[in-house]
Amino acid sequence: MNSLIDMYFRTGRKNSALNVFYQVLDKDNSSWNTVISGLAKEEDVSEVVNLFSSMLLAGFRPDHVTFSIIIRLCGATDGLLLGLQFCCFTYHLGYFHYDLVVNSLINMFSRCSLMDSADLLFVSHPSRNIILCNEMIAGYNLNGYGIKALQLFCSLIESDIEADEFTYSNVLGACQGIQHQDTGKQIHARVIKLGFDSCCSVCSSMINAYASFGSVTSCFKIFQDIRTLDLVSWGAMISAFLKLGFSSEALSFLNCLRDSGEKPDDVILSCALNACANIALLDQSTCIHAHTIKRGFGTHLCVASAIIDAYAKCGDIASSKKVFENISRDCIDAILFNTMITAFAHHGLIIEAIEIFEQMKYANLYPTQATFVAVIAACSHLGLVDQGRFVFESISNVYGMSPSKDNFACLVDLFARNGLLEKAKDVIESMPFEPWPSIWISLLSGCRSYANKELGELAAERILKLVPDNDSAYALMANVYAGDEKWKDAERMRIKMEMNRIQKACGYSIIST
C-alpha cells in the first residue's frame, strides 16, 4: 500500500493517495512517513503538521525519518521557528545526532541564512560522511561563501572521502566568476578523470561555471558532449546564452528543446521571456505567455514576474499591469511587486510605481533591497525628494535592514538629480562603503545639470583616481565647464582626453525585426 500511496503522490493525485492511506487499517511508521513525505514535496506545511499531530494521537512514535522530512520542509518554506521546535523534539526523543536529522538541520539552517549554526552542527557531529559534506558545500554556495565551499572540498580530497556527483555539482557552483576560473578548470579535469562528465547535473553545473567565466564556447562544448540531455542541462545552456548576452541564441535553443520532444518547465520559460525582454520581442513574448498559460505555469511567480518584465521592456505596460492584477493576492510575493514597481518606473509612471509600493505594505509583504532601489529611483525621477529620503530611512528605521550599496547609489542619485549636491556628497563620504566610480558619476552628472564647478571638479578627481581612463568623467567635466562658460577649461578637458587617447563610448540601439 505504501508503494501505491507514493505512486499517487508522484503523479500529482494527492486526494487518491490520502484516500488509500486512510483506508489502511494496519498503518505503521513507514505508512505515516510516506504520506508526510508526499505532502512535504508539495510544501503544504499546515497539512504536514496536522498529520504529524494525528500520528502522535494515534499512538505512533515518530522516528528519525519523520523528523528529517519535516525539518527539511521547514527549511524549504522559511519556517525556522517551527523547524527549531521539531529540532527540540528530536533532542527529546534521542534522534538529534542521527545522520538524516543532522543533514536536514544543516539544510534548514543554510536555507534560513544561519551558516554559523550549520557550521557548529557540522563540526560537532561525530561522524563525517559525503552526504553531510554535500549539504555543507551546498549551504556555503547558497549563502555566498564560495571560498569555504572550496576549502571543504579540498579537505574532503585530503581526507580520502570519496566525492560523488552531488559533490561536484555543488562545488562547481562555488566556482563563479573569472577569479575562480583556474580552480574551475582543475575541478573540470578531475570530473573527466573520475568519469562524472556524462552526468547531467555535473555538466549543468560546469555550464553555469563556464558561463560565469564568460566562455560561451566552452559552455556549448560541454552541452554537446552530454550523452542524454535533460531539462536541467537544456536550462543551463539557455541560461548561459542569456547571461552572456546571446538572447537570440537562447530563444533558438528553446525551439530546439521543443523539437527534441521535451517540454520546457517554468524556469526555462522564464529564461526565454527574459531573452524576449532583452531584445524587445513583443510578439514572441505574447506567444510564450500563451504557452505558459496552456502549460499551467501562468501563475507561477517566477514566470509571472518574467512576463510582466517582458511586456514592460517591449513597451506594452498595459499588458504588464493586466498580468499583475490577474494574479491572486494570496500567492503574490515581494519579487512580483518589485517587478511591477520597476516596470512603472521605467515607463515614467512614477505615481503608479509608488502606489504599488503602498499596496505592498498593505499586503503585509516584507520589502527587499530591490524594492527600495525601485521606489527610491522612482521618487528620484519625479523629484519627490522627501518621500525618497523617507523610504531610504525606513530601510533601517522601520524594516531593521542595513541599506545596500545600491540603496546608497539611489539616494545619491535622488539628491544629485534634484540639485541637493552637498547632501549627495555627504552621503558618499559618510556611507559605510568605499565609494565606487559610478556613484561619483551620479554626483558629477548632477553638477553638470546644476553648473556646480567646485563639486564637479572634486567628483571628477575622485573618479579619475579610481579609473584613470574613465571617459564619462572627462566628458561630464567638460560639460560642467561649458555650462559655467569656462570655455578654456572645457577645451582643456577635451585635449586631455586626446592626449590620453580616451574616446567617448558611443551609445547605440538595436531594433530586432
N, C-alpha and C positions, 0 to 999 in steps of 0.2 A: 504493500500500500504506500509505503514511503516513496518508492520509485515513481508511482503514479502521481502522487501529490507533487513531487519535484518536477515531473514532466509537464503537468498543468501550469505550474508557475513559470517554467521556462518558455512555454508557448503563450504566455500572457493571459491565461484563463484562471485568474485568481479565485473567482467565485466557485469554480468547479473544484479547485484544489481545497478550498475551505470546506466545501460540502463533503468531500471524501474524508477529510480529516475528522470532522465532527461525527461522521458515521462509524469511525473506527472505535471499537469498544475496548480493545486491549492496547491502549496507547502506551508508548514508552518514551524515554528521553529523546530517542532518535526521531520519533514522530513529531514531538514538540519542536525540536531543533530544525527539522525540515521546513515546517511552516514558518517559524520565526525567521529562518534564512530567506525564504521566499518573499516574505513581507519586507524584510530589510533591504532586499535588492530593489524594491520599489520605493525605498526611503520613506516608508509610512511609519513614522516614529510612534504616533499615538496607538496604532493598531498593534505594533510590536510590544509596547509597554503593557497594553491591556491583555495581550495573550500571555505575556510573562506573568502577570498577576494571576490569570486563570490557571497557569501552570502551578503556581505556588498553592492556590486554593484547592487544586485537585490533589494536593499531597505529593507532588513531584519535587525532587531536589534538582535545581538546575546544575549543569556540570560546566567544565571549563569551556566547552564548545559553545554553549548557550551565551556565556558572558563574552566570549571572543566576538561572536556575531553582533551582539548588541553594542558593545563598546566601539567596534569599528563603524557601526551605523551612526553613533553619536559623533564621531569624527567627521563623517561624510556630511552630516546635517548641521555642523557647527553647534552641537548640543553638549558643550563642555560640562555644564553643571550636572546634567543628567548622567553623563559619562563618568564623572567623579563619584556620583552616588553608587553606580554599578561597580566602580573600582573598589570602593569601601566594602561592598558586598562580597567581592571576590576575596578580599583580605579576610573577611569574617569566616568565609567557608573554606579557606585554605587553598584557593586557586591562584593567588596573586603571583606566584613565581612560575606558573605553568608557561611554557613557551608560547602557546597560542594566545594566552591572555596578555603576556608581555608584548608580543608582536602587535596586537590590537591597540594596546595602550600607547605604544610608541607612534602608531599610525594616527591615533586620535590627537595626541599632543602635537604632532607635526602639523596636522591639518588646522589645529587651533593656534598655531604660531607659538607654541610653548616648547621650543627646542631645548631650553635648559632642563626642563623636566624630562624630556625624551632622553637627553644625554645622561642624566643622573640614573634613570632606569636602565639604560643600556650598559653603563659602566658597572652598575651594581649587580647585574644579572650574572649568576654563577657560570652559566654555560653560554658560549657564543657560537651560533650556527649561521649558515649562509642566509637563511630566511630573515633572521633578526638583523643581520648586517644590511640586507637589501632594504628593509624598512627604514633603517637609519640613513642610508645613502639617498633614498627617495625623499625622506624628510628634509635632509640638508638641501637638496635641489629645490624642493618646494618653497623653502624659506630663504633662498638666495645665498646659501653657504656652500658654494661650489668647491671652494678650496678644501673645506672639511670633508666633503664627499670624496674628493680625490685622495686626500690623506687616508681616509678609512679604507678606500680601495687598495691603496699601496700596502697598508698594514695587513689586509687580507692575503695579498700575494706573499708577503714575507712570512705570514703565519701558516702558509700551506693550506688555507681554507679554500676549497675548490669553488671558484665563482661559476655561476650559471648564466643563462641568457638574460635573466631578470637583472642580474648584477651589471652586465654590460649595457643593457638598455638604460638603466638608471645612471650609471657613471658617465655614459656619453652625454647625458643631459646636463652634467656639470661642465662639459667642455663647450661652453657657449662664449663666442667672441673670439676675435683674432688672436688675443693674448694666450688663448689655450689651444691654438692650432697645432703646435708640436706635440702636446700631450694627447690631443685627439687623434693625431696620426699614429702615435705609438699604440694607443688602445685599439685603433683600427687594425694595425698589424697583428696584434695579439688575438683579435677577434677572428681574423683569417686563419691564423696558426691553429686555433682551437676548433675551427670548423663552425663557428656561430654565424658566419657571413651569409648563410642561407636562411637564417631565422628572421622572419618578417619584423618582429618587434625590435631586434637589434639593428637591422638595416634601416628601419624607420628612424631610430634614434641617431644613426650615423648620418642620414639625410638631413635631419634637423641640425646636427652639429656642423656639417659642412656648409649648410645654408648660413649659419652664424659666422662662418669663416669667409663668406662671400663667394664661394665657389659653386656656381650652378652646374658647371660641367661635371664636377665630382659627384654632386647630388644625382645627376641624371645617370651617370655611370653605375652608381650603386643601385639605383632603381632598376636599371636594365638587367643587372645581374641577379635580381631576386627571382628565384625559381617559381614560386607560387605567390602571386600578388593577392593581398587582401585590402580591405578598405583603409586600414591604418597606413599601409605603405602608399596607397594612392593619395590619401590625405596628406601624408608627409611631403610628397613630391609637389602636390598642388600648393601646399602652404609655403614650400621653399621658393617656388616660382613667384608667389605673391610677395613674400618677404624681400626678394631680391629685385623686385620691380618688373617682373615679366608677367604682367596681368593677362595679356592676350594668350600667352602660353598656358597659364593656369586654366583659362576657360577652354582652351583646346583639349587639355588633359581631362577636363570634366566630360567632354564629348567622347573621348577615348574610353573613359571609365564606363559610360553608358553603353558604348559599342561592345565592350567586353562582357556585358551581361550583368555587371554589378550595379546595384542601386546605391546612389550616393546617400550618405547619412546626413544628420543635421550639421555636423562640424564641416563636412566638405561643402555643403550648400552655403554655409556661412562664408567660407573662404571664397566661393565663386561670386557671391554677392559683393564681397569686399573688392574683388577684382573688377567687377562691373562699376563699382563706385570710383575706383581709381582712374578709370578711363571713360567715365560718364556714358555708359551704355544703358540708356533708359529702356529700350525695347527688350534687351537681354535680361535686365533686372526684372521686368514685368513677367517674362517667361519663367524665370527661376522662381519668382514669387508664386506664380500659379502652381508650379511643380511642388513647392514646399507645402502648399495647402492640400494638394492631391495626396501627398505622402503623409499628411498629418503632422507636419513639423511647423506649421504656421504660427502656433502659439508657443513653440519652444523659445525661450528667452534669447538664446544666442542667435537664433535665426531671425526672430522679430527685430532684434537690435540691428542686425546687418541689413535687413530690408529697409528699416527707417533711414539708416545712414545712406544706403544706396540711392533711394529715391531723392533724398535731400541733395546729395552730391551730383545727381543727374538733373537737378533743377526743379523737381516735382515735389515741393514741400507740402502740397495739399495731400498727396498720397502718403507721405510720411506721417502727417498728422492723423489721417484716417486709420492707418495701421495701428498707431499708438492708442487711439481712442477705442479701437475694437478689441484690445486685449483686456481681459478681465482684470480688475484691480486686485483680485485675490491672489493672482500669480505674478504680478508685475514686480520688478526689483529695481534697485538703485541704478544699475547699469543702463536699463531701458530709459529711465528718466534722464540720465546723463546724455544719452544719445539724442533724445528729443530736444533737450536744452541746447546742446551744441548745434543741432540742425537748425533750430530757430535763429540762434545767434549768427550762424554763417549766412543766413538769408536776410540779416538785418532786422529780424523781427524780435527786437530786444525785449519789448514788453511781454510778448508771449513766452519768451525764454524764462523770464523772471516769474511769470505766473505758474509755469510748470514746476519751478523750484518751490514755490509756495505750496502747490499741490503735493509735492513730495513730502514736505514737512507734515501736512495734514494726514498723509497716509502712514505716518509713523515709520518712514523709511530712513535709515541712517545714511546720510550723505557720505560719499567717498571723496578722496582728494580730487578725482576727476570732476566731480560735481562742482566743487568750489572753483576749479580752474574755469569751467564753462560759464558759471554765473558771474564771477568777477570780470572775465573777459567781456561778457555781455554788457555789464554795467559800464565798463571802460568805453565801449563803442558808443553808448548812448549818453555818456557824460554824467552818469549817476555816481559821482564820487563818494558821497556819504553812504549810499547804500552798498557800494562795492567795498568800502572800508569796513562797514558793519559786518558784511558777510565774511571778510577776511578775519576780523577779530573773533567772530563766532566759532571759527575753527577750533581755537583753544578755549575760549570762554564758555561756549555752550556745549561743544561736542568733545572736549577733552583731548583733541588731537594736536599734534605738532605740525605747523604749516610746512609743506614740502617746498622744494626749490621752485617747482612750477607755480605754486601759490604765491611765493615772493615775486617771481617774474611777472605774474599778472598784476600784483599790487603796484609794482614799479611802473608797468605799462599804464595802469589806471591813472596814476599821478602824472606821469610824463605826458601822456596823451591829452590831459586836461589842464596842462600848464602849471602844475604844482611840482616844479622841477627840484626845488630844495628838499621837499618831502621825499621825492623819488631817490635823491642822492642819500638822504639819511637812512632810508630803508636798506639800500645797497650796503652802506657802511656798517649798519648795526645788525644785519641778519646773521644767523648762526652758520652761514656757509661762506666759503671763499667765493667772491664774485667771479662770474664767468663772462666771456665776451658778449654773448647775446643780451645779457641784462644791462650791460653798459651801452650797447647799441640802442636799446629801448630809450635810455636816458638821452643819448645823443640825438636820436630821432626827434624827441620832444624839444631838445634845444634848437634843432633846425626849424621846427614849426613855430617856436616862440622866440626865435632870434636871441638866444642866450649864449653869447660868445664865451664867457668865462667858464660856465659849467660844461659847455660843449668841448672846450679845449681839455678840460680835466677828463671827461669821458673818453675822448679820442686818445689821450695819452695812456689811459688805463687799458683801452682795447689793444693799442699797438704794442704795449708792454707784454700782453698775453699772446697776441697773434700779430707779429710784425708785418705780415703781408696781407692784412685784412683790408679788402677793397672798400667795404662799406664805411669804415672809419674815415678813410681819405675823402670819399665822395660826399658823405654827410657833412664832414667838417668844411669842405669847400663850399657846400650849400649854406652852411651857417654863416660863413664869412660873407658870401654873396648877399644873403638876406640882410646883413648888417652893413652892406655896401663897402665892405673891406675887400675891394677887388684885387689888390696886390696879394693879400693873404690867401684869397681863393685860388689865384693863379699859382701861388707858391705850393699849395697842396697838390694841384694837378701836375706841376713839374716834378714834385717828389714821387708821385705815382709813376711818372715816366722814367725817372732816374732809377727807381727800384724795380722797374719792369712789372708793375702791378696793373692789371687790366680789370676794369669793372665787368663783373659777370653779367651777361645779358639775360633778361628773363624771356621765357618763351612758353607757348601753349601748344598742345597737340589736340586736334579735333579728330576723333575716330569716326570713320564713316562705314 
